[in-house]
Amino acid sequence: MLDIRQIREQPELVQTKLDLRAGTYDLQPILALDRQQRELELNRSQLQARSNEIGKLVGEKMRAGNPDAAEIQTLKDEGNTVKAQLAELEPAERELKAQIQTLILQLPNLPSDTTPIGRTEAENVELRKWGDEYIPTNPQILPHWEIGEKLGILNFESSAKLAQSRFVTLIGAGAALERALISFMLDRQIAAGYTEVSPPLLVNSASMTATGQLPKFAEDGFKCADDDLWLIPTAEVPVTNLYREQILTSDRLPIYHCAYTPCFRREAGSAGRDTRGLIRLHQFNKVELVKFVHPDTSAQEHEALVRDVEAILQALKLPYRVLALCTGDIGFSAAKCYDLEVWLPSAGKYREISSCSNFLDFQSRRGDLRFKETGKKGTQFVHTLNGSGLAIGRTMAAILENYQQPDGSIAIPEVLQAYLGRAVL
């Protein structure tokens, strides 16, 4: 959530940064409501001061002896009038604050000064590539869904019967491969300093709002009909909200968490895209990395987060590239974002497998997550970061294609063989 004081004091700067994003955002309704609210607040403050003064005067005259009853009654009448005015102003002010809050919650984060400026994904900046030597040269590589069905480890047809399209059932070695990937990724990130969390898969609207899924992406979520509960779109939501409405001590920072969870998304804005395979499912598994850090270190922590994700791809020897997303392509809550894209031979291009975002204090403002420096007055908002480390289905797709052998078998990446108990599928 953006800071109302920044909107009030630097409206031109805020509007300029919002204009760099995709979409259209207008600060004028917020500024108009803010002026009304502050005028009401000033009026209420003056009336409250007068009410306090009247109460004091009445008390003094009563204690003075032989009070003038008419004068005291006049003061009491004025006091009652002031109280009636206050009773009208207070709910009006609360309503204005609620309207301002509603509008601010619809504004995305401001792009970082180091985020490349651009309107579309075509203007994202490629920073580096890794693993060109591992790109397969076999020209007969089948798409992962075809080889998976041929090997009997992926079943899309039965899943559509069980649910609908964009679901998959993993069978035999397919289920074992997924489990091996989850264990491998968690073990690596725990060794890198992350503490594992196994959170609820259902969260309330306050949690979804704090991380930026609501109100913007309500249509992309699966909500329970009879409860204020949503299936999580990513472990980022419950893990970040573990510390919602808390004041941490600075010596607890940084906090690193990793979590494996199923994730659920309607993919409402992706009609017609990736209708086959493991790339864009309504239910998918993911290992997520979440950081809570001091504002002074968040830029360095972001770079370290990307390295932690890259380490997984390098260990699996999967070719990938790193992109700095431009202002028109970064996510709603992000100030800066790096995408990691893995090579998919059947498509002949790189496809996203992880987004690593720095939200600065955007989520912490929404969720009131602060910290206090030892020996200093006041509190500050924590900076939050997250990244997929990695999306399991997309990682499986990359393995099924990049490790596909001419005879149709799948070689297992060396780092997974001990988990899987075999070297070939």
Secondary structure in CASP SS format (residue, H / E / C, confidence):
PFRMAT SS
TARGET T0000
AUTHOR 0000-0000-0000
METHOD secondary structure of the structure
MODEL  1
M C 1.00
L C 1.00
D C 1.00
I H 1.00
R H 1.00
Q H 1.00
I H 1.00
R H 1.00
E H 1.00
Q C 1.00
P H 1.00
E H 1.00
L H 1.00
V H 1.00
Q H 1.00
T H 1.00
K H 1.00
L H 1.00
D C 1.00
L C 1.00
R C 1.00
A C 1.00
G C 1.00
T C 1.00
Y C 1.00
D C 1.00
L C 1.00
Q H 1.00
P H 1.00
I H 1.00
L H 1.00
A H 1.00
L H 1.00
D H 1.00
R H 1.00
Q H 1.00
Q H 1.00
R H 1.00
E H 1.00
L H 1.00
E H 1.00
L H 1.00
N H 1.00
R H 1.00
S H 1.00
Q H 1.00
L H 1.00
Q H 1.00
A H 1.00
R H 1.00
S H 1.00
N H 1.00
E H 1.00
I H 1.00
G H 1.00
K H 1.00
L H 1.00
V H 1.00
G H 1.00
E H 1.00
K H 1.00
M H 1.00
R H 1.00
A C 1.00
G C 1.00
N C 1.00
P C 1.00
D C 1.00
A H 1.00
A H 1.00
E H 1.00
I H 1.00
Q H 1.00
T H 1.00
L H 1.00
K H 1.00
D H 1.00
E H 1.00
G H 1.00
N H 1.00
T H 1.00
V H 1.00
K H 1.00
A H 1.00
Q H 1.00
L H 1.00
A H 1.00
E H 1.00
L H 1.00
E H 1.00
P H 1.00
A H 1.00
E H 1.00
R H 1.00
E H 1.00
L H 1.00
K H 1.00
A H 1.00
Q H 1.00
I H 1.00
Q H 1.00
T H 1.00
L H 1.00
I H 1.00
L H 1.00
Q C 1.00
L C 1.00
P C 1.00
N C 1.00
L C 1.00
P C 1.00
S C 1.00
D C 1.00
T C 1.00
T C 1.00
P C 1.00
I C 1.00
G C 1.00
R C 1.00
T C 1.00
E H 1.00
A H 1.00
E H 1.00
N C 1.00
V E 1.00
E E 1.00
L E 1.00
R E 1.00
K E 1.00
W E 1.00
G C 1.00
D H 1.00
E H 1.00
Y H 1.00
I C 1.00
P C 1.00
T C 1.00
N C 1.00
P C 1.00
Q C 1.00
I C 1.00
L C 1.00
P C 1.00
H H 1.00
W H 1.00
E H 1.00
I H 1.00
G H 1.00
E H 1.00
K H 1.00
L C 1.00
G C 1.00
I C 1.00
L E 1.00
N E 1.00
F C 1.00
E H 1.00
S H 1.00
S H 1.00
A H 1.00
K H 1.00
L H 1.00
A C 1.00
Q C 1.00
S C 1.00
R C 1.00
F C 1.00
V C 1.00
T E 1.00
L E 1.00
I C 1.00
G C 1.00
A H 1.00
G H 1.00
A H 1.00
A H 1.00
L H 1.00
E H 1.00
R H 1.00
A H 1.00
L H 1.00
I H 1.00
S H 1.00
F H 1.00
M H 1.00
L H 1.00
D H 1.00
R H 1.00
Q H 1.00
I H 1.00
A H 1.00
A C 1.00
G C 1.00
Y C 1.00
T E 1.00
E E 1.00
V C 1.00
S C 1.00
P C 1.00
P C 1.00
L C 1.00
L E 1.00
V E 1.00
N C 1.00
S H 1.00
A H 1.00
S H 1.00
M H 1.00
T H 1.00
A H 1.00
T C 1.00
G C 1.00
Q C 1.00
L C 1.00
P C 1.00
K C 1.00
F C 1.00
A H 1.00
E H 1.00
D H 1.00
G C 1.00
F C 1.00
K E 1.00
C C 1.00
A C 1.00
D C 1.00
D C 1.00
D C 1.00
L C 1.00
W E 1.00
L E 1.00
I C 1.00
P C 1.00
T C 1.00
A C 1.00
E H 1.00
V H 1.00
P H 1.00
V H 1.00
T H 1.00
N H 1.00
L C 1.00
Y C 1.00
R C 1.00
E C 1.00
Q C 1.00
I E 1.00
L E 1.00
T E 1.00
S H 1.00
D H 1.00
R H 1.00
L C 1.00
P C 1.00
I E 1.00
Y E 1.00
H E 1.00
C E 1.00
A E 1.00
Y E 1.00
T E 1.00
P E 1.00
C E 1.00
F E 1.00
R C 1.00
R C 1.00
E C 1.00
A C 1.00
G C 1.00
S C 1.00
A C 1.00
G C 1.00
R C 1.00
D C 1.00
T C 1.00
R C 1.00
G C 1.00
L C 1.00
I C 1.00
R C 1.00
L C 1.00
H C 1.00
Q E 1.00
F E 1.00
N E 1.00
K E 1.00
V E 1.00
E E 1.00
L E 1.00
V E 1.00
K E 1.00
F E 1.00
V E 1.00
H C 1.00
P H 1.00
D H 1.00
T H 1.00
S H 1.00
A H 1.00
Q H 1.00
E H 1.00
H H 1.00
E H 1.00
A H 1.00
L H 1.00
V H 1.00
R H 1.00
D H 1.00
V H 1.00
E H 1.00
A H 1.00
I H 1.00
L H 1.00
Q H 1.00
A H 1.00
L H 1.00
K C 1.00
L C 1.00
P C 1.00
Y E 1.00
R E 1.00
V E 1.00
L E 1.00
A E 1.00
L C 1.00
C C 1.00
T C 1.00
G C 1.00
D C 1.00
I C 1.00
G C 1.00
F C 1.00
S C 1.00
A C 1.00
A C 1.00
K E 1.00
C E 1.00
Y E 1.00
D E 1.00
L E 1.00
E E 1.00
V E 1.00
W E 1.00
L E 1.00
P C 1.00
S C 1.00
A C 1.00
G C 1.00
K E 1.00
Y E 1.00
R E 1.00
E E 1.00
I E 1.00
S E 1.00
S E 1.00
C E 1.00
S E 1.00
N E 1.00
F E 1.00
L E 1.00
D C 1.00
F H 1.00
Q H 1.00
S H 1.00
R H 1.00
R H 1.00
G H 1.00
D C 1.00
L C 1.00
R E 1.00
F E 1.00
K E 1.00
E C 1.00
T C 1.00
G C 1.00
K C 1.00
K C 1.00
G C 1.00
T C 1.00
Q E 1.00
F E 1.00
V C 1.00
H E 1.00
T E 1.00
L E 1.00
N E 1.00
G E 1.00
S E 1.00
G E 1.00
L E 1.00
A E 1.00
I H 1.00
G H 1.00
R H 1.00
T H 1.00
M H 1.00
A H 1.00
A H 1.00
I H 1.00
L H 1.00
E H 1.00
N H 1.00
Y C 1.00
Q E 1.00
Q C 1.00
P C 1.00
D C 1.00
G C 1.00
S C 1.00
I E 1.00
A E 1.00
I C 1.00
P C 1.00
E H 1.00
V H 1.00
L H 1.00
Q H 1.00
A H 1.00
Y H 1.00
L H 1.00
G C 1.00
R C 1.00
A C 1.00
V E 1.00
L C 1.00
END
